[in-house]
């Protein structure tokens, strides 16, 4: 065991599976995450702890943990004094930011936040919600919700609830009035840990690798062979912002091209390249892309 240890917190709950998978793509193997709150990671300089994202910021701010992964929403909710190392664009369902939204039943007469003056709002995100209404000079009572918040939309005047796609709200016949806060996943650090040379470098390394794994998730590698006579026409087909690697082959009449492209354009690009004379076309997934 190394004498220098970085105490890293990763979230349980909805982000747990996506986080374990992301660390795997970044090159870290995490074992026993389903059975232990102290899972093993194949890096002797890291000690892992699994906690709820809601609590992560407080433990990092207090120095119980050196670094951790949580949401921007919980950093703001708990007013955590931490270093915001980087944004990590991933969540349980997509790479899109999550939103805490103000919602009411479809049959409600409420059209805007000001219509809720004097009303009761149920939410898990109490402090952020209070600030939202205070900033608008709207007097409401904000009550903490222990879960199943969608149900409480018909027991109170409105709710503030987390959503990525809006599917759960629609399923419960709820209508969004406004967005209270937009949240993304963040890697945060304790200020004293960030000032420590070893710990800061370790945290920065984790940040680089996690961001590279996220970036790679929307990219694919593309290789092909083409006749030199077709090179100009092939380069016109490739996305303009890409700069491919061009290599000579044993057959002097041909060259090999390799480029990284967005996975969304692969299905339209590959047939176009084939028609333009490319051969030996190969696409492959990427683990990390570092700019």
N, C-alpha and C positions, 0 to 999 in steps of 0.2 A: 504494500500500500504506500502510495506517495505521501510525503510529509506535508505537501501543499495540496489543499483540497478546496475545490469550489463547490459550494452548496447551491444546488440548482433545483428550483421548484417547477414542476410541470402540472398542468391542470387536470383534475379529474372531471367526470361528467361529460357534457356534450363535446368538448374539445379533445378529450382523451385519445380517442382512436386516431383522429387526424394528426394530433401532435406526435404520437408514437410513430406513425407512418412517415411523417415529415423528418423526424430525427433519423429514421432508417435510410431515407433517400440522401440525407446529409452525411451518412457514413457512421452513424452511432447505432449500435444494436442495444435495445432495451428489452430486458427479460423480466418475467414475473409481474408485469404491470397489471394483470387481471386479478392477481391474488395478494399483492402486497402494496402498501402505501410507501414502501422503501424499495422500489425495484432496482435491479442491477443494470448498470450501463457499462459497456466495454471500454471504459476510460478510467483508469485508476485515480485520476486527478479530479474526478467529478463524483459527488455524492448526491443522489437523486432523492427528492421527496415529492409525493403527489398530494396536492391540496386543491380545494375548490378555488376556482378563479376569483370568486368574490373575496377570498381571504388573502390571496397571494400578495397583493400590494402592501398590506399592513406588515406581513412577515418580512418582506424585503426591506421596507422602510425601517423597521425596527432592528434589522441586522440578524434576525434569526436565519434568513436565507441571504446569500450573496446576490443572487439573480433569479429571475423567474419569468414565466410567461402568463400573461393575463390580458384582459380586455381594457381598452381605453375607458370604457364605461365604468369599470370598477376602480380604476385609478382615480377618476373624477368623483365617484360616489364616496370613496373613503378618504379623499383629499390627501393622497399619498405623496410624500416628499421623496421622490426617487429619480434616478436617471432614466430617461426614456431612450434606450439604446437604439432601437429600430422598430419600424412597423413590419409586421409579418402578415402578408396578404393571404391568409387562409382562414377557414372556419369549418364548422362541421358539415356544411352543405355545399359551399362554393368558395370562390376567392373574392366574392363581393363583400363590402362592408355590411355589418348588421346594423339595424336601426331599432331604437326604442321609440315607439310611436304612441301617440295619444289616440285612443280608439273608443268608439261608442257603438251601441247596437244599431243595426240598420234602421230600425224604426224610431230611433231617437230624433228629437227636434234640434239637437245641438249641431251647429254648423261650423263653429270655430271655438278656440280656447276661451274667448271672452264670454261665451254662452254658459260656461261652467262656473261662473262666479258664485261663491257660496256653496258649491257642491263638494262631493267627496270623491277622491281619486284613489284607486287601489293600484299598488305597484310594489315590486321588489326594489326598485331603484328610487328610494325615498328622497335622498338629499338632492340628487340631480333634478328630480321632478319638482321639488319645492323651489329650487333656484329658477327653473324654467318659468313657473307661474309668477314668482316674485319679480323676475325681470320684466314681465308683462304687466306688473301691478294688478294681478288678478288674485283675489283672496279665495283660497280653497283649503280644504282639509285633506292632507295626503296620508293615507293609511298603508302600513306595510302588509304585503300579501305573501303568504307562506307557500304559494303555488296555486295551480289551476286558476290563474288570474283571469283568463277569458270568461270564466263563469261569473266572476264578480262584476263584469261590465253591466249585468242586469240587476245586481244587488246594490251597486253604487251608481254614481253619475257617469263615470268614465274610468278607463284603465290606462296605464302606461305599460306597454309590454314589448318584449324583444321579438324581432322578426327578421328573417333573411329573405323569405320569398312571399310572405303574406298569406300562405296557404292555410295555416291554422286559424288566422283571423277570419278569413273568408268562410272556412268550414263552420265557424261559430257565428256566422252572420253578423260580423263586426265591420265597422267602417272606420278607416283611418282619417283623423282630423288634421294631424300635424306630426312632424318628426321632432322629437324632444332632443335626441342626441344620436349621432352616427358614431359607430364604434368599430375599430379594427383590433386585431390581436397585436400585442406589443411584447417585446423583450425588454425587461426593466432591470435595473441594477441598484443595489444599495450604494449610497454615496461614498461610504468608507471603502467598500469593496472596489469601487470604480477607481479610487485613488491608489489602490494597491497594484503594483506593477504586474505581478503574476496573475492576479484575478482579472484585471482589466484585459490583459492580452487573451486570457482564456475566454472571457465573455465576448470579446471582439471576434475571436476565431469561430465561436459558435454562431454569432450573428452572420458572419460571412457565409458559412456553410449552409445555414438555414435559408437565407435569402437566395443563395445559388440553387438550392433544391426547389424552392418555390418558382423561381424563374424558369427552371428546366421543365416544370410541369406543363407549361403551355407551348413548349418547343419540341421539334424533332430534328434530327440530323438527316441530311439528304446527300447521297453520293450518286454519281453517274459518270459514264464514259461518253465522250462525244468526239466526232471528227472535228479537226481544227477548222475545216471549212464551215462548220455549223456553229462555231463558238460565238460569233457576234449575235446570231439570232437567238441562241440559248440564253445569253446574258440579258437580252431584252425581255425575256419571259420571266426571269427571276425577279423577286421583289426589289425595287429600286434602291432601298436603303441597305440591302445586304451586300457584303463584299466577299465573294466566294474565294476559296483556295483553289488554285489551278495548278495541277501537277503534270509533269511529262510522264508518258508511258513507254513501255518497251517498243511498242509500235509507234513510230514517229508521226504517223498520220493522226493519232488520237491524243487527247488529253483527258485527265480525270478532274472532275469538279466536286468540291465538297462545300456545303453551306448549311447553316442553321436557319430554320424557318419556323414561323408560327404554325402550330398543328392545325389551325382552322383553314389554312390555305393549301395544305398538303393534298387533299382530295381533288382539288381543281388544278393544282399545279402539275402533279405527276402525269396525268394524261396529256397535258399540253406539252410537257417536255418530251414525252414519248413520240408524239406526233411531229415534233421539231427535230427528231433524229437522235435523241439521247438513248443510250442502251445501258444495260447493267445497272439499272436504277435501284438503289437501296435506301430505305428509310429506317431509322432506328430511334428508340427512345433515349432520352438523356437523363442522367442523374443530377448533374449540377451544371449551371451556366453562370460563370463569374465574369463580370464586366471590368 
